[in-house]
Amino acid sequence: MKLLLLLLLGLELTLVCIHTEEQTGAIGKSFTPEKIEGKWYSVGLASDKREIIEEHGSMRIFVEHIHVFKNSSLAFHFHTVINGECTELYLVSDKTEKDGEYYVKYDGDNIFNVLATDYDGYIIFHLRNINNGETFQLMELYGRKTELSSNIKEKFVDLCKKHGIVEENILDLTGWYLIPECVLVLTLQIAVSRPEMEERLDPPVLNGDSSPGLQHHPFLCTHQPVTKSVI
């Protein structure tokens, strides 16, 4: 039964994605999974269904590490915020019969591949999800460091647009790891549980912005969706 579902999923994704693949082309046979082992940071996130990558969205997850098994399956270690709590998430994806393509079960059925990478600096994933007859695309930009060059970010934006994702749905996560959402949630919980504290430290200033406060950094704000473009 599982094999039949995978075959049907693969057929549907092939029919939907064929035109896009002609324009963008995944790495395919040239992809060397062993080279992506190790520490990564989420730098860019995009989708043609924006709500899934906004606050509380199912795909608002942030990578920490990728492990490659001997059979080339990939294990992703993510973290996210669920019901106000920092939560670790481990997902194992298996290779399909197609070169460079992987399947993972998470919030539906997902097929993904690598569109571009230099292994030592960045990697760009494209994923298509099917759940209850509905589908969406997700694209992710990871970096070995928390920040990437403007050229790589522009490449990510270009690939997103070629897959039909509008610029307004492309989020820049640069600087997020300076104050992870998990830390913010924990800090807020401590503050609420200790009302006797009268003095509070001002939040740090990011990217040269001289105005204090999280409200000046929409990505860090726990009450507003991210609107910052990757450009």
N, C-alpha and C positions, 0 to 999 in steps of 0.2 A: 504493500500500500504506500509506504514512504517513497519507494522508488518511482511509483506511478505519479505521485504528487510532484516529485522533483522533475520528472520528464515533462509534465504538463506546465509546471512553472517555467522551465527552461524554454519550452516552445513559445509560451506567451511573451516572455521577455525578449526572445529573439525577434518575434514579429514586431514588437513595440520599438525595439532599440536599433533595428537594422540600419535605418537612415542615419541616426546619430553616430553609429559606429563607423560608418563610411566617412563621416566628417572628422571625427576625433581620433579613432583608433586606439585601443588599449595596447599595452606593451606586449602581451601575449607570450610567445615562446621565449622572448629575450628576458623575461622577468626571472630574477634569481631570488627566491623567497628567503634563503639563508641570510642575505645581506640586509634584510630589514629587521633582524633581531635587535632588541635592545630598547633603550629609553627613547620616548617620543613625547612631543607636546602638541596639543591642538592649537593651531594658529588660524585656520579659516574653516568656516562651516557654511553650507549653502543648501537650499532645497527649493523645489517648486511648490512646496507646501509649507509656508513659513511657520505656521503655528507649531510644527513638530520640533523646531530648533529654538523656539522662544522659551522663556521661563516656564517650567513644568512640562515642556514638550518631551515626548518619549525619546527623541533623538538628540536631546541636549545632554550629551555625554562627552567626557573628556578623557583622552587617552593618556596612559602613563607608561605602558610597556607592551611590546609585542614579542611573543615567544614563538619560535618556529619548531615544530615537531619533526622527527625524522621522516615522516611520511608527507611532509610539506604542509600539513594542516597548520593554521595560524591561531594562536591564542591571544586575545586582546584583553588587557587589564585596563578597565575604565573606572572613573568615579563620576558620580552625579549626585544631585540632591533630590530625594524622594520624601514627600510629606515633611519637609523641613529638616531632614536628617541626611548627613553625608553617607553615601552608600557606595560600596565597591561593587563593581560589576565585571564578571569574567565571561567572555564569550569565545567559544571555539568554532572556527569555521573550517569546513572541509572543501577540498578541491573538487571541482566538477570535471567532466570529461573534456571541457574546453580549456586550452592553455591559458594560465594566468587568471582563471575565474574561480570564485569561491562561493559557497553557500553557507548561510548561517540563519538559525531560527531566532528571531527576536522581534517582538511586536509584529509578527507576521513572518512571511518568507522573504529572504533577502539574497540577491545575487550581486556580487561586487567584483571589481577588478581594479588594477592599478593603471591609471592613465599616464602618469609620469613620475619619475624619481631619479635621483642621483645617488641614492642609498645613504650617503654620508651627510646630506643636508636636509632634504625634504622628500615628501612623498604625497601624491594626490590620488585619492580613491574616488571611484564612482560606484554608487550603490542604487539598486532599484528594489523597492519594497512592494510586495503584494499582500494585502490583508483584507479579507472579506470582500473580495472583488474590486477593491480600490487600490490604486498604485500611486507611488510618489518616487521622486529621485532625491538622493542625498549625495552631496559631495563634500569631502573633507580634505583639508590641507594640514599635514603634520610636519613638524620640524624637529631636528635633533636639538635645536636650541629654541628658546621661547620667542625669539624674533627672527624673521626672515627678510631677505632683501625685497625691495619694491618690485624688482624684475620677476621674482618667483610669485609674488602676490598677484601681479598683473597677469602672469601665465594662468594662475588659478582662476581669476576672474574671466579670462578669455575662454577657458575650457567650460566654465559654468554657463556662459552665454551661448556657447555652441551646443550645449545640451538643453537649451531653452529655459535656463534659470535667469530671471531678471536680476539686475544689479541690486535692487532693494532687498533681495532675499539672500544676499551674500554678506556674511558677518565676519568682522575682524576680531579675533580673540587675543590679539597682541596685548601683553600686559596683564592678562587675566591671572596668570600664575603668580603674579606678585601678591595678590590677595584672592586665593581660590574661594569659590562660593562656599565650600565646606567650612573654611575658616571663618567666613563671614557669618554663616549660620551658627557655628559654635560660639562665636563672640557675642552675637545677639542673644543667644540662650543664656550665656553667663551674665550678661548685662541685665537681663530681665530677672534672673534669679538673685541678683545682688543689687537691689534698688538703693541700698545705703551708700553705694559708691557715688560721691559727688563730683569727682574729677574724672574726666574722660580724655584720652589722648585723641588728637585729631587724626583722621585717616591719612595715610601717606598720599603724596601728590605724584601723579604718573605723567610720563612723557612731557615733562616741562610745564605742565599746566599749573599755574600759580594759584588757581582757585581751589580751596579746600572742599572736602566733602564728596561722598560717593555720588551725589546727584549730578556731578559734572562728568561722570564716567558711566554712561548708560549700561555698559556691559557688566560693570561691577554692582550696579544697583539691584537689590533683591526685589524691587517693586516695579521695575520697568523692563520692557523687552529690549533686546539689543537692536540698535538701529544703525550702528557705525558700519560704514562700508570698508571693504578690505583695501581700497585704494587710498 
